């Protein structure tokens, strides 16, 4: 583990102090312009450059070929989405000014802006929406086909009204349209051979330089339909995998915003940087190979869960920054099911129950297995903490470090290893996360599932609003626990850090996957 584990009291106290700092900063409200706030003082500089440091490139600038949810950090600069996920998590208008389900929820009608032009001069309209959705459904190698599986087709009702016809329940579509699935490309650019590196969108900025592994640079789009969106003239995103180097870049004035390792939160604050837990939907989980012993037996998977002290992971590895969970969403999320708790008898830390389950599964003397470890500092630290916990009940892990980007291919594609700890990516709708427990999914090559879960998942797509979907959503969450091909450890809120030159919109909280709308710098 990294450093000496803090006590539970001090960890929670530090968490509360960080949250209070966010509230205090929001109330301070200083900085240039209405609705803007700065960590320091001074007027916003309309000709300034806002610089962010992240750990990876975009995998592609073609949204229909993107399988990496983190790509949205880059997409939201150069592309617009049909619907916007707002700071409070609600859905709001973007390219679609409004939307509604019609004809007993068999279609979703989108009413569109009439003043949007792509950077290549192509007009955005209902025909562009139809063309984008059809490309995403039919393109060879499209990663969005599954998300649009219940779309029967798109009708152009009039120039600025599109009707998405459904062949099944589609209550998740508005949320999906706020992410990669709803990202709109100029139809005139579909055949561009370099679309993966030269995006053609209608976003608030234009890509002007892309150096893989190093930096992407953007200039404000002077013709953007919302002139208040890009508060800086230029945006830069640097690639740096070392958290220490990322913090040094803030301290030396090379960047305005990044996220850090939880162990660095106090150090960053002592250095005069602003810090707070990031807004995040990422969940650290344990994934198991259910296609071969020992985790082909549900009782062994249950034993693995009972062997792990989630609170000790949060406090010891992540310095109290995080929250133990037993489902794939944090407690503050709208679909969270309070009936599925990390302290509940089916999910809690209980070594004696783990040993009993192993014996019932035919392993009274324990069992050896291989745990893959993605080559990231926090994943290594989690693995180091897990090994003695698991060994205590008889789950003896040997480890093999694998390159982080290749983990999924190694585990699911080649089906190597028995288990691995991994960090989930941001999502637009909970059904997207739980889809991995359906048959026929890339992350479920063993088709480990149940009819009850499959029905609950489908039912969770029905309903025109969140409240209508909630009962089935909770049933889906509860049925998934009976499959247990993976299980969550904690909700991950790594500390964001920023300088006094950063200017954020009112109510903005730096996120693990941040957006830059309304974000700028002081002079």
C-alpha positions in Angstrom: 0.0 0.0 0.0 1.0 3.6 -0.4 1.8 5.4 2.8 0.3 4.8 6.3 -3.5 4.2 6.2 -5.3 7.1 7.9 -7.9 6.4 10.6 -11.5 6.2 9.5 -12.2 9.4 11.5 -9.5 11.4 9.8 -10.3 10.0 6.3 -14.0 11.0 6.6 -13.1 14.4 8.1 -10.8 15.1 5.2 -13.6 14.1 2.8 -16.0 16.5 4.5 -13.5 19.3 4.4 -12.9 18.8 0.7 -16.7 18.9 0.0 -17.1 22.0 2.1 -14.3 23.6 0.1 -16.3 22.9 -3.1 -19.3 24.6 -1.6 -17.3 27.6 -0.3 -15.7 28.0 -3.7 -19.0 28.0 -5.4 -20.4 30.6 -3.0 -17.3 32.8 -3.4 -18.3 33.7 -7.0 -15.4 35.9 -7.9 -13.9 36.2 -11.4 -14.8 37.7 -14.7 -18.3 37.7 -16.0 -21.8 36.8 -14.8 -22.1 33.3 -13.5 -18.3 32.8 -13.5 -16.0 32.1 -10.5 -12.3 31.9 -10.2 -10.1 30.2 -7.6 -8.2 33.4 -7.4 -8.8 37.0 -8.5 -8.7 38.9 -11.8 -10.9 39.2 -14.8 -11.4 36.4 -17.3 -9.1 36.6 -20.3 -11.0 36.1 -23.5 -7.7 35.5 -25.4 -6.3 33.1 -22.8 -5.4 29.4 -23.0 -6.9 26.8 -20.7 -4.7 23.7 -20.2 -5.7 20.4 -18.8 -3.6 17.3 -18.1 -5.0 13.8 -18.6 -3.5 10.3 -18.7 -4.3 9.3 -22.3 -5.1 10.3 -25.9 -8.5 10.0 -27.4 -8.7 6.5 -28.9 -10.2 8.1 -32.1 -12.0 11.3 -33.1 -14.6 9.3 -35.0 -17.4 8.9 -32.4 -19.0 6.0 -34.2 -15.7 4.0 -33.8 -15.1 5.0 -30.2 -15.2 2.2 -27.6 -13.6 4.4 -24.9 -16.0 6.5 -22.8 -13.0 8.8 -21.8 -13.0 10.0 -25.4 -15.9 12.3 -24.5 -13.4 14.6 -22.8 -12.1 15.4 -26.3 -15.4 15.0 -28.2 -17.2 17.7 -26.2 -14.8 20.3 -27.4 -15.1 19.7 -31.1 -18.6 18.0 -31.3 -22.0 18.8 -30.0 -24.4 16.2 -28.7 -28.1 16.0 -29.3 -28.8 16.3 -25.5 -26.5 17.8 -22.8 -25.8 16.3 -19.4 -25.9 19.2 -17.1 -23.8 19.9 -14.0 -26.4 18.5 -11.7 -26.7 15.3 -13.7 -30.0 16.2 -15.3 -30.5 16.1 -19.1 -30.9 19.5 -20.9 -31.1 20.8 -24.4 -28.1 21.1 -26.7 -28.7 20.4 -30.4 -32.1 19.2 -29.5 -34.1 22.0 -27.8 -36.7 19.5 -26.6 -37.7 15.8 -27.0 -40.6 13.6 -26.1 -41.7 10.0 -26.4 -44.9 9.6 -28.5 -47.3 6.9 -29.6 -47.1 4.8 -26.5 -43.3 5.3 -26.3 -42.7 3.7 -29.7 -40.9 6.8 -31.0 -38.7 9.6 -29.7 -39.3 13.0 -31.4 -36.4 15.5 -31.3 -37.0 19.2 -31.9 -33.7 20.7 -33.2 -31.9 24.0 -33.2 -32.1 25.9 -36.5 -28.9 28.0 -36.2 -26.2 25.4 -36.1 -23.5 24.8 -38.8 -20.7 22.3 -38.9 -17.2 23.7 -39.2 -17.1 22.5 -42.9 -20.2 24.7 -43.7 -22.7 21.9 -43.7 -26.0 22.8 -42.1 -27.2 20.8 -39.1 -30.8 19.6 -39.4 -33.0 16.6 -39.1 -31.4 15.0 -42.2 -28.0 15.2 -40.4 -29.5 13.4 -37.3 -30.9 10.7 -39.5 -27.6 10.3 -41.4 -25.6 10.1 -38.1 -27.8 7.5 -36.5 -28.0 5.4 -39.7 -24.2 5.5 -40.0 -23.8 4.5 -36.3 -26.2 1.6 -36.9 -24.6 0.3 -40.1 -20.9 1.3 -40.3 -18.5 -1.6 -40.4 -16.8 -1.5 -37.0 -19.3 0.8 -35.4 -19.2 0.6 -31.6 -22.6 2.2 -31.3 -24.7 -0.6 -32.9 -25.6 -2.2 -29.5 -26.7 1.2 -28.1 -29.0 1.7 -31.0 -30.3 -1.9 -31.2 -33.9 -0.9 -30.5 -33.9 1.8 -33.2 -36.0 0.8 -36.2 -35.2 3.9 -38.2 -35.3 7.7 -38.3 -37.8 9.9 -40.1 -37.3 13.5 -41.1 -40.6 15.0 -40.0 -39.5 18.5 -41.2 -36.2 20.3 -41.5 -35.7 20.6 -37.8 -37.8 17.7 -36.4 -36.5 14.1 -36.3 -38.5 11.1 -35.3 -36.5 8.1 -33.9 -38.8 5.0 -34.4 -38.3 2.2 -31.9 -38.6 -1.6 -32.2 -38.4 -2.1 -28.5 -38.2 0.0 -25.3 -35.9 3.0 -25.6 -36.1 4.9 -22.3 -32.3 5.1 -22.2 -32.0 6.9 -25.5 -32.2 10.5 -24.1 -29.3 9.7 -21.8 -27.3 7.9 -24.5 -27.9 10.9 -26.8 -25.9 13.0 -24.2 -22.8 10.9 -24.9 -21.0 9.2 -27.7 -24.2 7.9 -29.3 -25.6 11.4 -29.6 -22.4 13.0 -30.9 -23.1 14.6 -34.3 -20.6 14.5 -37.2 -21.0 16.5 -40.4 -22.5 14.1 -42.9 -20.2 15.5 -45.6 -17.2 14.2 -43.6 -18.4 10.6 -43.3 -16.1 9.4 -46.1 -13.0 11.4 -44.9 -10.2 8.9 -44.5 -8.7 10.9 -41.6 -11.9 11.5 -39.6 -10.3 9.5 -36.8 -7.7 12.3 -36.4 -9.4 15.3 -37.9 -12.9 15.7 -36.4 -15.6 17.7 -38.3 -18.2 18.7 -35.8 -20.2 21.8 -34.7 -18.5 22.1 -31.4 -17.3 25.2 -29.5 -13.7 24.6 -30.6 -11.7 23.3 -33.5 -8.8 20.9 -33.3 -5.7 22.6 -34.7 -3.0 20.1 -33.6 -2.9 16.5 -32.5 0.4 14.9 -31.4 -0.4 11.3 -30.2 0.9 10.6 -26.7 1.6 14.3 -26.1 -1.0 17.0 -26.7 -4.2 18.1 -28.5 -4.7 21.8 -29.2 -7.9 23.6 -30.0 -9.0 27.1 -31.0 -12.3 28.7 -30.2 -14.9 28.2 -33.0 -15.8 31.8 -33.9 -19.0 30.8 -35.6 -20.3 28.7 -32.7 -24.0 29.0 -32.0 -23.4 29.7 -28.3 -20.8 32.4 -28.0 -20.6 32.1 -24.2 -19.5 28.5 -24.3 -15.8 28.9 -25.0 -14.5 31.4 -22.4 -10.9 30.8 -23.5 -9.5 31.4 -27.0 -7.5 28.2 -26.9 -7.7 24.8 -25.1 -4.9 22.3 -24.7 -5.0 18.8 -23.3 -1.7 17.3 -22.3 -1.0 13.5 -21.9 0.9 12.7 -18.7 0.5 9.3 -16.8 2.6 10.3 -13.8 0.4 12.0 -11.1 3.5 13.6 -9.6 4.4 15.2 -12.9 0.8 16.3 -13.4 0.9 18.1 -10.1 4.3 19.7 -10.9 2.8 21.0 -14.1 0.2 22.9 -12.1 2.8 24.2 -9.6 5.1 25.5 -12.4 2.3 27.2 -14.4 2.2 24.7 -17.3 -1.5 23.8 -16.7 -4.6 24.9 -14.9 -6.4 21.6 -14.1 -5.7 17.9 -13.6 -6.6 15.1 -11.3 -4.2 13.5 -8.8 -3.6 10.3 -6.9 -5.6 10.4 -3.6 -2.3 10.3 -1.6 -1.4 13.7 -3.1 -4.5 15.7 -2.0 -3.0 17.2 1.2 0.4 17.8 -0.6 -1.4 19.7 -3.4 -3.3 21.8 -0.9 -0.1 22.5 1.1 1.5 23.7 -2.2 -1.3 26.3 -2.6 -3.4 24.4 -5.2 -7.1 24.1 -5.0 -8.3 20.6 -4.5 -11.6 18.7 -4.1 -13.0 15.2 -4.8 -13.8 14.9 -8.5 -17.3 14.5 -9.7 -17.3 10.9 -10.9 -19.3 7.8 -11.8 -16.3 5.5 -12.0 -16.4 2.3 -9.9 -13.4 0.1 -9.0 -14.5 -3.5 -9.3 -13.2 -7.1 -9.2 -13.9 -9.0 -12.5 -13.8 -12.9 -12.5 -13.5 -15.4 -15.3 -16.7 -17.5 -14.9 -15.7 -19.8 -17.7 -13.2 -21.9 -15.8 -12.4 -23.0 -12.2 -12.5 -21.7 -9.6 -14.8 -18.8 -10.4 -17.2 -20.9 -12.6 -18.8 -21.7 -9.2 -21.0 -18.9 -7.9 -20.0 -19.8 -4.3 -16.4 -19.0 -5.0 -17.4 -15.7 -6.5 -19.4 -15.0 -3.4 -16.5 -16.0 -1.2 -14.2 -13.6 -3.1 -16.7 -10.7 -2.3 -16.9 -11.7 1.4 -13.1 -11.8 1.7 -12.6 -8.1 0.8 -12.8 -5.3 3.3 -14.0 -2.5 1.0 -13.6 0.2 3.7 -10.0 -0.8 4.3 -9.4 -0.4 0.5 -10.8 3.1 0.5 -9.1 4.2 3.7 -5.7 2.4 3.2 -5.2 2.7 -0.6 -7.2 5.8 -1.5 -6.7 7.8 1.8 -10.4 7.9 2.6 -11.3 9.5 -0.7 -14.1 7.2 -2.0 -17.1 5.3 -0.9 -17.6 1.5 -0.5 -20.4 0.3 -2.8 -21.9 -3.0 -3.9 -23.5 -1.7 -7.1 -22.1 0.1 -10.2 -23.1 3.6 -9.2 -22.4 6.0 -6.3 -25.0 6.6 -3.5 -25.8 10.1 -4.9 -26.8 8.7 -8.3 -30.5 8.8 -9.3 -30.8 5.1 -9.9 -28.9 4.0 -6.7 -30.7 1.1 -5.0 -30.5 1.4 -1.1 -31.4 -2.3 -0.8 -28.0 -3.3 -2.2 -25.5 -2.2 0.4 -21.8 -3.1 0.9 -22.8 -3.8 4.6 -25.7 -6.1 3.7 -25.3 -9.8 4.6 -24.9 -10.9 1.0 -22.2 -8.4 0.2 -20.3 -7.6 3.4 -16.8 -8.3 4.6 -17.2 -11.7 6.3 -14.1 -14.0 6.2 -15.9 -16.8 8.0 -18.6 -16.8 5.4 -16.0 -16.8 2.6 -14.2 -19.9 4.1 -17.5 -21.7 4.5 -18.5 -21.0 0.9 -15.1 -22.2 -0.4 -15.5 -25.4 1.5 -19.0 -25.9 0.1 -17.6 -25.4 -3.4 -15.1 -28.2 -2.9 -12.1 -26.1 -1.8 -11.8 -26.7 2.0 -8.1 -26.1 1.8 -8.4 -23.0 -0.4 -7.5 -22.6 -4.1 -4.8 -20.9 -6.2 -5.7 -18.5 -9.0 -4.0 -15.9 -11.3 -4.9 -12.3 -10.8 -4.1 -9.9 -13.7 -3.0 -6.4 -12.6 -3.4 -3.5 -15.0 -0.2 -1.5 -15.1 -1.5 1.6 -13.3 -0.3 2.8 -9.9 -3.7 2.7 -8.3 -4.5 -0.8 -9.7 -1.2 -2.1 -8.4 -1.9 -0.6 -5.0 -5.4 -2.2 -4.9 -3.9 -5.6 -5.9 -1.3 -5.3 -3.1 -4.1 -4.7 -0.6 -6.2 -7.5 -1.9 -3.7 -10.3 -1.8 -3.4 -10.7 2.0 -7.2 -10.3 2.4 -7.9 -13.1 -0.1 -5.1 -15.3 1.3 -6.7 -15.1 4.8 -9.7 -17.1 3.5 -7.8 -19.4 1.2 -7.9 -17.5 -2.1 -4.2 -17.6 -3.0 -3.5 -15.1 -5.8 -0.4 -15.1 -8.0 -0.2 -11.8 -10.0 0.8 -10.9 -13.5 1.0 -7.2 -14.6 -0.5 -6.4 -18.0 -0.5 -3.2 -20.0 -3.7 -1.3 -18.9 -5.0 -0.7 -22.5 -4.7 -4.4 -23.3 -6.4 -5.7 -20.1 -9.9 -6.3 -21.7 -8.4 -8.1 -24.7 -6.2 -10.3 -22.5 -9.0 -11.2 -20.1 -12.1 -11.3 -22.3 -10.6 -11.8 -25.8 -7.9 -14.4 -25.0 -9.5 -15.4 -21.7 -6.2 -15.4 -19.8 -6.2 -15.1 -16.0 -8.9 -15.8 -13.4 -9.6 -12.3 -12.1 -8.5 -8.7 -12.2 -9.2 -5.3 -10.5 -10.4 -2.6 -12.9 -11.8 0.9 -12.9 -15.2 1.4 -14.7 -15.5 4.3 -17.0 -18.2 7.1 -17.0 -21.6 6.1 -18.3 -24.7 7.9 -19.6 -27.2 5.3 -18.4 -27.0 2.5 -15.8 -28.2 -0.1 -18.2 -25.0 0.5 -20.2 -22.9 -0.7 -17.2 -25.2 -3.7 -16.4 -25.3 -4.8 -20.1 -22.1 -6.7 -19.5 -24.2 -9.4 -17.7 -26.3 -10.1 -20.7 -25.4 -13.0 -23.0 -23.4 -12.3 -26.2 -21.5 -9.3 -24.8 -17.8 -8.8 -25.3 -17.3 -8.6 -21.5 -19.3 -11.9 -21.1 -17.8 -14.4 -23.5 -19.0 -17.2 -21.1 -22.7 -16.0 -21.4 -23.0 -16.0 -17.6 -26.5 -14.6 -17.0 -30.0 -15.5 -15.8 -33.5 -15.1 -17.5 -34.6 -13.0 -14.5 -31.8 -10.5 -15.0 -32.3 -10.3 -18.7 -36.0 -9.5 -18.3 -35.2 -6.9 -15.6 -32.6 -5.2 -17.8 -35.1 -5.0 -20.7 -37.8 -3.6 -18.4 -35.3 -1.0 -17.2 -35.3 0.5 -20.7 -39.1 1.1 -20.5 -40.5 4.4 -19.3 -40.3 8.0 -20.6 -38.6 9.4 -17.5 -36.3 8.3 -14.7 -39.1 7.8 -12.1 -41.0 5.5 -14.4 -37.9 3.4 -14.9 -36.7 3.2 -11.3 -38.6 0.1 -10.1 -37.2 -2.1 -13.0 -33.8 -0.4 -12.6 -33.7 -1.6 -8.9 -34.8 -5.0 -9.9 -32.0 -5.2 -12.5 -29.5 -4.2 -9.8 -30.7 -6.9 -7.4 -30.9 -9.6 -10.0 -27.3 -8.9 -11.1 -26.1 -9.7 -7.6 -27.3 -13.3 -8.2 -25.0 -13.6 -11.2 -21.9 -11.9 -9.7 -19.5 -12.3 -12.6 -18.0 -9.1 -11.1 -18.6 -7.0 -8.1 -17.9 -3.3 -7.1 -15.4 -2.3 -4.5 -15.8 1.4 -4.2 -17.0 4.6 -5.9 -13.8 6.5 -7.0 -13.6 10.2 -6.5 -9.9 11.1 -7.2 -8.9 14.6 -6.1 -9.0 17.3 -8.8 -6.5 20.1 -8.5 -6.5 23.5 -10.2 -4.7 26.8 -10.0 -5.9 30.2 -9.1 -6.0 31.2 -12.8 -8.8 28.7 -13.6 -12.3 30.1 -14.0 -15.3 27.8 -13.8 -19.0 28.4 -14.4 -21.2 28.8 -11.3 -22.0 25.4 -9.9 -19.1 23.7 -11.7 -17.4 20.8 -10.0 -14.2 19.5 -11.7 -14.9 15.9 -12.8 -12.9 12.8 -13.4 -14.0 13.2 -17.0 -14.3 17.0 -17.2 -16.1 19.2 -19.6 -14.8 22.7 -20.6 -18.0 24.5 -21.4 -17.8 27.9 -19.7 -14.3 27.2 -18.5 -11.6 29.8 -18.9 -8.6 31.5 -17.4 -7.8 34.9 -15.7 -5.5 37.4 -17.3 
